Amino acid sequence: MSKPNNPKRQAILDAARQAFIAHGYSGTSMEAIAEAAPVSKPTLYNHFKGKQELFAAVIESQCEAVLSALSSVQTGLRDPVAGLKAIAGAFVELIYADEALQLYRLIIAEQKHFPELGELVYRSGPEPVLRQLSSYLAELHACGALQFADVETSSRLFFGMLKGDEHLRCLLGLQSGLSVAAKQRLIDAVVSLFLKGHGHEA
């Protein structure tokens, strides 16, 4: 999922993210992104074939921290408490970030005019994150740390609990994100409930 660190590519992604948030998907042109980056149009198209691919890359880059957290817990010791808290922390930081909330609103607003965006976004970000969490939970099951009847269902429930009503309130503008303390309370509560529901002995 991760791409090699390339300053020009990162500059393009940063410019594209800001442009999409400010002007919407339909209101953003590749030419405007090239100018804002700033890079030449040939350079832009050398990195991204078109606007769809670039938008997918923006969403993918937003999910990198969560994927990194998932990779680190999978290669480390199988401590379900620490592992799940690390994953939950990265996920909560992502979904409650102001830019992530703005991108989410953008995707919903553009869905009617660009129905392909929904699948594009899901395949670029949420699906790989869900797949990696399921892989991690399968490892925990295999080593006897936790018990799962269906790791994919449990993965969806884990992320679902971290979103819930507070995320919806943020999307609707009823509150502006979560405080550090509120995020920690949410993470602790979700991980504790999840562990108890899957046979973890404290």
C-alpha positions as CSV (number, residue, x, y, z in Angstrom):
1,M,0.0,0.0,0.0
2,S,2.8,2.5,0.9
3,K,4.6,4.2,-1.9
4,P,8.3,5.2,-1.8
5,N,8.8,8.6,-0.3
6,N,8.9,11.1,-3.2
7,P,8.8,14.8,-2.5
8,K,7.1,15.7,-5.7
9,R,4.5,13.0,-5.3
10,Q,3.8,14.2,-1.8
11,A,3.5,17.8,-2.9
12,I,1.0,16.6,-5.5
13,L,-1.0,14.7,-2.9
14,D,-1.0,17.7,-0.5
15,A,-2.1,20.1,-3.2
16,A,-4.8,17.7,-4.5
17,R,-6.2,17.1,-1.0
18,Q,-6.6,20.8,-0.4
19,A,-8.1,21.4,-3.8
20,F,-10.6,18.6,-3.5
21,I,-11.7,19.8,-0.1
22,A,-11.9,23.5,-1.2
23,H,-13.6,22.9,-4.7
24,G,-15.0,19.4,-4.6
25,Y,-14.2,16.6,-7.0
26,S,-16.0,18.0,-10.0
27,G,-14.6,21.5,-9.4
28,T,-11.0,20.4,-9.3
29,S,-8.9,20.1,-12.4
30,M,-5.6,18.3,-12.9
31,E,-4.2,21.6,-14.2
32,A,-5.1,23.5,-11.0
33,I,-3.5,20.7,-8.9
34,A,-0.3,20.9,-11.1
35,E,-0.2,24.7,-10.6
36,A,-0.7,24.4,-6.8
37,A,1.8,21.6,-6.3
38,P,3.7,23.2,-8.2
39,V,4.8,20.8,-10.8
40,S,4.6,20.6,-14.6
41,K,1.6,18.8,-16.1
42,P,3.9,16.0,-17.6
43,T,5.3,15.5,-14.1
44,L,1.7,15.3,-12.6
45,Y,0.6,12.7,-15.2
46,N,3.8,10.8,-14.7
47,H,2.7,10.1,-11.2
48,F,-1.1,9.9,-11.7
49,K,-2.9,8.9,-14.9
50,G,-6.0,10.9,-14.1
51,K,-8.1,12.6,-11.5
52,Q,-9.7,9.4,-10.3
53,E,-6.4,7.8,-9.6
54,L,-5.2,10.9,-7.8
55,F,-8.3,11.0,-5.7
56,A,-7.8,7.4,-4.8
57,A,-4.2,8.1,-3.8
58,V,-5.3,11.0,-1.5
59,I,-7.7,8.6,0.3
60,E,-5.0,5.9,0.5
61,S,-2.5,8.4,2.0
62,Q,-5.1,9.3,4.6
63,C,-5.2,5.7,5.8
64,E,-1.4,5.1,5.9
65,A,-1.1,5.7,9.6
66,V,-3.7,3.1,10.4
67,L,-2.1,0.6,8.0
68,S,1.3,1.3,9.6
69,A,-0.1,0.6,13.1
70,L,-1.6,-2.6,11.8
71,S,1.7,-3.7,10.3
72,S,3.6,-2.9,13.5
73,V,1.4,-4.9,15.7
74,Q,1.4,-7.9,13.3
75,T,5.2,-8.0,13.3
76,G,5.5,-7.5,17.1
77,L,4.5,-9.4,20.2
78,R,1.0,-10.7,20.3
79,D,-0.3,-8.5,23.1
80,P,-4.0,-8.0,22.2
81,V,-4.5,-5.1,24.7
82,A,-1.6,-3.0,23.4
83,G,-2.1,-4.1,19.8
84,L,-5.8,-3.2,19.7
85,K,-5.2,0.1,21.5
86,A,-2.5,1.1,19.0
87,I,-4.8,0.3,16.1
88,A,-7.8,2.1,17.7
89,G,-5.6,5.1,18.4
90,A,-4.5,5.4,14.8
91,F,-8.0,4.9,13.5
92,V,-9.5,7.4,15.8
93,E,-6.9,10.0,14.9
94,L,-7.7,9.5,11.3
95,I,-11.5,9.5,11.3
96,Y,-11.9,12.5,13.7
97,A,-9.2,14.7,11.9
98,D,-10.8,17.8,10.3
99,E,-9.4,17.0,6.8
100,A,-10.8,13.4,7.0
101,L,-14.2,14.7,8.0
102,Q,-14.2,17.2,5.1
103,L,-13.2,14.5,2.6
104,Y,-15.9,12.2,3.9
105,R,-18.5,15.0,3.4
106,L,-17.1,15.6,-0.1
107,I,-17.4,11.9,-1.1
108,I,-21.1,11.8,0.0
109,A,-21.9,15.1,-1.8
110,E,-20.3,14.0,-5.0
111,Q,-21.7,10.5,-5.0
112,K,-24.8,11.4,-7.0
113,H,-22.8,12.9,-9.8
114,F,-19.8,10.5,-9.6
115,P,-21.2,7.1,-8.5
116,E,-17.9,5.4,-9.1
117,L,-16.3,7.4,-6.3
118,G,-17.9,5.3,-3.6
119,E,-16.3,2.0,-4.8
120,L,-13.0,3.8,-5.6
121,V,-12.8,5.3,-2.1
122,Y,-13.7,2.0,-0.4
123,R,-11.1,0.0,-2.4
124,S,-8.4,2.6,-1.7
125,G,-8.8,3.0,2.1
126,P,-11.3,1.2,4.2
127,E,-11.1,-2.2,2.5
128,P,-7.3,-2.6,3.0
129,V,-7.6,-1.4,6.6
130,L,-10.4,-3.9,7.3
131,R,-8.5,-6.7,5.5
132,Q,-5.3,-6.1,7.6
133,L,-7.3,-5.9,10.9
134,S,-9.0,-9.2,10.0
135,S,-5.5,-10.7,9.4
136,Y,-4.3,-9.5,12.8
137,L,-7.4,-10.9,14.6
138,A,-6.9,-14.2,12.8
139,E,-3.4,-14.3,14.2
140,L,-4.7,-13.6,17.7
141,H,-7.2,-16.4,17.3
142,A,-4.6,-18.8,16.0
143,C,-2.3,-18.2,19.1
144,G,-5.3,-18.5,21.5
145,A,-5.2,-14.9,22.7
146,L,-8.8,-14.2,21.6
147,Q,-11.6,-16.3,20.1
148,F,-13.5,-15.3,17.0
149,A,-16.5,-16.9,15.3
150,D,-16.0,-14.6,12.3
151,V,-12.9,-12.3,12.2
152,E,-14.3,-10.1,9.4
153,T,-17.5,-9.5,11.4
154,S,-15.5,-8.7,14.5
155,S,-13.3,-6.4,12.5
156,R,-16.3,-4.4,11.2
157,L,-17.7,-4.2,14.8
158,F,-14.4,-3.0,16.2
159,F,-14.2,-0.1,13.7
160,G,-17.9,0.5,14.0
161,M,-17.8,1.0,17.7
162,L,-15.0,3.6,17.3
163,K,-17.1,5.6,14.9
164,G,-20.7,5.5,16.2
165,D,-22.7,8.5,17.2
166,E,-19.9,10.8,18.0
167,H,-18.4,10.5,14.5
168,L,-21.9,11.2,13.0
169,R,-22.2,14.3,15.2
170,C,-18.8,15.5,13.9
171,L,-19.9,14.9,10.2
172,L,-23.1,16.9,10.8
173,G,-21.2,19.7,12.4
174,L,-22.8,19.3,15.8
175,Q,-19.4,19.1,17.4
176,S,-15.9,19.8,16.2
177,G,-13.8,16.7,16.6
178,L,-12.9,15.0,20.0
179,S,-10.6,16.2,22.7
180,V,-7.5,14.1,23.5
181,A,-9.2,12.9,26.7
182,A,-12.4,12.0,24.9
183,K,-10.5,10.0,22.3
184,Q,-8.7,8.1,25.0
185,R,-12.0,7.3,26.8
186,L,-13.5,6.1,23.6
187,I,-10.4,3.9,22.8
188,D,-10.3,2.4,26.3
189,A,-14.0,1.6,26.4
190,V,-14.1,0.0,22.9
191,V,-11.0,-2.1,23.4
192,S,-12.2,-3.2,26.9
193,L,-15.6,-4.2,25.5
194,F,-14.1,-5.9,22.5
195,L,-11.7,-8.0,24.5
196,K,-14.4,-9.1,27.0
197,G,-16.6,-10.1,24.1
198,H,-13.9,-12.3,22.6
199,G,-12.7,-14.3,25.5
200,H,-9.8,-12.3,26.8
201,E,-8.7,-13.1,30.3
202,A,-7.5,-9.9,32.1
